[in-house]
Amino acid sequence: MTEERGGFVARNQSGLSNYVSSFHRDLVAGAVMGGFVHTIVAPIERAKLLLQTQESNMAILSGGPHRKFKGMIDCIVRTVREEGVLSLWRGNGSSVIRYYPSVALNFSLKDLYRNILRDNSSEGDLLHGPLSNFIAGSAAGCTTLILIYPLDIAHTRLAADLGRTETRQFRGICHFLNTIYHKNGVPGIYRGLPASLQGMVIHRGLYFGGFDTAKEMLSRDSELPLWKRWFAAQAITTSAGLLSYPLDTVRRRMMMQSGLEKPMYRNTVDCWRKIYKNEGPTSFYRGAMLNIFRSTGAAAVLVLYDEIKKFMNWTGF
């Protein structure tokens, strides 16, 4: 009896040690990817956000010097002409700060949740197959979003802030957070969280779950070549981005309401209704083409993450 109990405790300790060790490697691999890839695609990200939020951007709606953008090319050209080339990276500082913990936690928690689900289910169970990939991806995305949401909303608002330094609304992350906190309190910093969580369930579930499932199905007999993983990652990332894009538009619009004395939208449902009624269904997909280009960076994160993990296993990290 004592030996059985000792064996059970040893197995539990071994399992916990494996979880911790794997979580540590996943955290480092995700962090290495974060800032590098996101800095490369930052100009595309800012143009996408400007197009997504221009119908709720007070700098444009107030009738000042800033006019609505006609499309992707007009947005990039005018931003460079009016604010300079470096302005395309505006908000990238908050984005990198956000992206390091975001990517690291997303990947590590996704693998952790999936391992827990599969270790507590038997072969052939529903939770032992592809469903565990989708649940783990969604849960990891939602957990991470709640933890880093203040940085997420700061990134959106700084990227959507128009004009040169002296005419901008916010001077940086700390100034934005302090300004919103004094106007709206903590709820203002978390404005748009419900809409963001809805989008995260779909996007991260497809993004992580789809890629992990594709890898498992395509590499049953042999290891999947890098180019096949890249193709699968690009297809899945683009699909996940397009399917969840209307939700992303709504969440960005809700973020733009923080700090306003008279918000344009009362809640998430009201935001959906007003966009559809006043702007038409195509407005939900404004900036979607830029998001497809941006998905190349997200696909690179999926593929290179596995390569970094292999390197760390090879070096005994």
Secondary structure, DSSP 8 states (H G I E B T S, - for coil): -HHHHHHHHHHHHHHHHHHHHHHHHHHHHHHHHHHHHHHHHHHHHHHHHHHHHGGG-HHHHT-SS-----SHHHHHHHHHHHH-GGGGGTTHHHHHHHHHHHHHHHHHHHHHHHHHHHHTS-TTSGGGTHHHHHHHHHHHHHHHHHHHHHHHHHHHHHHT--S-GGG-S-SSHHHHHHHHHHHH-HHHHTTTHHHHHHHHHHHHHHHHHHHHHHHHHHTSSS---HHHHHHHHHHHHHHHHHHHHHHHHHHHHHHTTTT-SS-S-SSHHHHHHHHHHHH-GGGGGTTHHHHHHHHHHHHHHHHHHHHHHHHHHHHT-
